[in-house]
Amino acid sequence: MIVIRTARRLSLRLHPRALAVGTAGLLLALAAGVLAIGHGDYPMSPADVLRTLTGGGSPAEEFIVTELRLPRLVTALAVGAALGLAGAVFQSLVRNPLGSPDVLGFTQGAATGALVVVAVGGSSAALAGSAALGGIVTGVLIYLVAWRRGVHGYRLVLVGIGMSAILTGVNGYLMTRVPLMSASRAMLWLTGSLDGRGWSDAAPLLAALAVLVPVLLACAPALRMTELGDDAASGLGVNVHRLRMLLLAAAVLLVALAAAAAGPVSFVALTAPHLARRLTRAPGVNLLPAAVIGALIIVLADQVTLRVLPGQLPVGVVTGVIGGGYLAWLLATERRAGRL
Amino acid sequence: MPTSRLGGSGLRLAYDRRIVAEDLTVAVPDRSFTVVIGPNACGKSTLLRALSRLLKPAAGSVLLDGEDIHRRPARAVARTLGLLPQSPTAPDGIGVAELVARGRYPHQGLLRQWSRDDERVVAESMAATGVDDLADRLVDELSGGQRQRVWLAMALAQQTPLLLLDEPTTYLDIAHQVEVLDLCARLHEEQGRTLVAVLHDLNHAARYATHLIAMRDGRVVAAGEPRQIVTADLVKEVFGLPCRVIDDPETGTPLVVPAARARVGTVAP
């Protein structure tokens, strides 16, 4: 631990390992991003990419980078960061390492919203908006059902799993109502994909991140206290109820907007906080490292879909395979260590 | 009448519609080691929850320094009134010093994350509870008695003149129970803190308390110094237990000895 103090009662506490993991993750994500921008029908070297990004490219390069490839990359980074953050918040809120939005039904809710639009036909903006709305409505529903003198971890998990099962059924039904022509569009969305994402897809999520990241970081110390149990946290002066409402709303918003931007990219929200915790070796919630790792996972997964695998596979397939494998491994090792 | 910074009057304590206590009035004398006793479900833990702001009374109010405790900001209360709940959870993989440091939360802020005061108070709290040599260990690795001392150190690091303890000796063996209570008594005497504890063991209560509150069915049956109020009649009334009360040979405080099982005639072999 590093402590910085000034004479004027200012004191900051930094954890070198968390700082190192965050910085390294960020640099890796940016490096992967530069490689990602260079990849495509018009290949560019990393030097060309950097030159173009700093304003020294030809008009053609300029167009390819800022209009075609950069939006996709920015969407990927934003979605990954949002999912990593939301996952870390959810896992800490419900005090359960499996408490991710994939498991709790928010993602399914977003899918329901999207499928409704696909079934009746609508623009991709309408689809994104409806997906965001679906996620938020699901969050409110789960909150109302789980409410009983405050929201407690276990109730939230159980209600969330129930809601997730119901919505999976609803989504299955909606899929049968989707016109055959639109079925592939629906499937592509449901897997989570970054294909053809432009600035307009990323904008709502970026705005949400700009507001919610500072809010979440300000809440982080209080959130750490709730890890001691609600009673102990209250005793330390945390308004547990208000904190939980705020965090729940913020996390649901992030998940819903991430789903609106890229579809329900699976397992990132579940995996990123775990990886962050293992890498930083810090107990409890680690918001920024989780966000950075989430962004890194999606950018890398997107590169795997573009370069390694044949055909245009959606990124959700890769995160699903990696995340699912990681989850199975995690369950096995935690079980052996007697922690689960 | 001793002064009292913490107390409640006309309290109706209820969980949803289940009323636990009606028109309950209590006062915690300043600088006392107050112990609340009573049979299971008598409302003693509920009373502690109300005193510590965890439960909002349905009627009446809990006053801290003359002000309704629910009208004051949570953090300000947490700088005056500390709480060690019955079963707090230590996050996976947290170290002893780190857990104790969390007691400093109500004194910290965004730009005041770890002051010299924080550092000093945490060190002092660990020394006072004898866990300073465990500072670098993981909480998960400790014995039950050590862990309880670490939690006490965290509560001490909060630097509150008043400290509430909900059954601090539960799940500990007899030696660790005495160790924790000795520690509480020492903190009370040396640091002049007001302690309020809920205890199950009547003899422990009688030995360590300077002020005893005996409850049954949500009301206070008797309150006062143990030597004055612990009698066979009181124990019968509160716990329904026939007993004799003798002097504790170690401390001279009341010692409750339950009556032997009544023999209903002897059966011939």
Interface residues (C-beta under 8 A of the other chain):
Chain A: M1 V3 R5 R9 L10 S11 L12 R13 R95 R149 A218 P221 A222 R224 M225 E227 L228 G229 D231 A232 S234 G235 L236 G237 V238 N239 R281 P283 G284 R339
Chain B: Y15 D16 S52 R53 L54 A74 R75 A76 V77 A78 R79 L81 G82 L83 L84 P85 Q86 S87 P88 T89 A90 P91 D92 G93 I94 E98 R102 G103 Y105 P106 Q108 L110 L111 R112 Q113 W114 S115 R116 D118 A155 Q158 L164 D166
